[in-house]
């Protein structure tokens, strides 16, 4: 059995268990949505709507809400110094058709319950006395020679103005 539905200004031929991408419809993932604009119901006998089939609907489960790729609309008028660049991402809904209903029937499947987030696994806390004391280690260990050199060097003092070279950095030539 198949049906032709209209949603978002477009028409889709669907059958049970089809996964299709349609323009955005309300509903969070796991919910069941119903499409009432059914244009054709087919199978053993085809029923055409005028314009829609009375009492027919299609039930579908929302799998995902998303956005398509970015489309860039760039317009340029040559020799006029006129340019316009606009970007757009079309929103869509990924749905799975669950059943095609006729004669005003209600969907048999209901919305799936949302999966509950799993609690974070935490290890049992150890008592404070059992934890080792944290010690900070230097990033670089200095050996005896380096420490001796550092002790011999006098602290740097800024040079006096008279001792500094003039601009250019080399001092006066003699």
N, C-alpha and C positions, 0 to 999 in steps of 0.2 A: 504494500500500500504506500502511496506517495501523496504529497500535497504541494501546492504552490501557495506560498504565503507572501504577504507584502509587509515590509517593515523598513522604516528609514527611507521611503521613497524608492525602494528597490524590490525586486521580486526574486524569490529563492525557491528552487525545487528541492524538497526535503523528504526524507524517509526516516523511519525509526533508526536510532543510533547514529545518525549523521552528525558530524561535528562541523559547524560552519562559523564564519566570522561575519557578524552583522554590525551595523552602526550601533552606537552605544544605547543600551536599554537599561532601565533601573533594575538593580538586583545585585546582591553580593554573591561571591562564589558559594555554590552549594544550594542556592535558592532555586525554586521552580518558577518560571515565567510562562505566561500564556499569550499566544499570538492569535487574535480573533479575526484578523483579516485573511481568510482563506479563500483564494480565488478558484482553485480546482482541487478536488479530491479524486484520486485515481486508484485503481486496483483492478478487481474483476470488472466493475462498471465505473465509468468516469462520470463524475458530477461536476458540471460547470456552474459557476456562480454568476449572478446577474446583479451587481458586480461581484458580490461575495456569496459564499455558500452559507445558507442559514443554519445555525446550530453547530457549525464546525469550528474547531480550534486546534491549535498545535501546542502541546506542552513541551517545554525544554528546560534543561538544567543549565544554569550559568556556571561556566568553568573558570573564566578569567575576565577581568576588566583590564584593558590595556590601551596603549597608544601606539600608533603606527610610526613609520619612519618619518623623518623631517622632510617636508617638501619645501623647496625654495622657489618663490615666485620673484623673478628678477626682471624688471622692466627698464629699458634704456631708450631714450630718444636721442639719436645721434645728432651731433653738432648743436645740441640745445643745452648741454650741461645739466641734464636731467636724468636721475637714476632713482629707482626705488627697489629695495630688497626687503621681502617679507618672508617669514618662515611660518610653517603650520604643521602640526601633528594631529592627525585625525584620531579621535577616540573610537575604540571598538569594544565589542563584547564577544567572547568566544563561548558558543553554546553547544550543547549536545541535545538533539531532539530525543525526547523520551517516548512520546506517543502522539498519534494523530487521533483526535477525538471527533465524533460525529453525533448528531442528534442531541446537542446540549449536554453531553456527558462531562463530568468533572474529572480532573486528573487523578489517577490512582496512586501515583507516587507523590510523596510529600517532600518538603525541603529536608535535605540532609542536615543533621546537627553539625554545628561548626566544631572542628576538632579542637579540643582544649589543649593549651600549651603544656608541654611536659614540664614538671617542676625540675629545677636545676638540681643535679645530684651534688650533695655536699658531703664531704668527709667529716666524720666526727671530730670535733675540736679537741686537741690535746690540752691538758692543763698548762698553765703559764710556766710552772717550774720545769716542765719537761722540754720546753723549747730552748734550743741553744741560744746563747747570747750572740747578737749580731755584732760583728766586728768589721770596721771599715778598713779595707786594704788599699794602699796607695795604688794609683794607676801604673806608676813606674817606680820600680825600686832603684834607689841610688846606691851605687857601690861606694867603697871607702875612698877611692881616688876622686870621684866626682864630688863627694862631700868635702874633701880636703881643698879642692880647687875653689869651691864656693866659699869656703871660710877665708881663703887668702885674698879674694877679690874685694876691693873696697866698694862701697855702695856708690852707684852712679849719681853724680851731681850735675845739675844743668850747667852748661858752659856760660861764661860771662859774655856779654854782648861784644866786647872788644876782641875776644878770642875767636868768635865765629867768623867764618869766611863770608865775604859779600855775596851778592847774587851770582850764581854760576857755580858756587860750591868749591872752587879751587883756590881761592885766596888771591892775594896780589902777586903779580909776576915781578921778579927782580932782574 
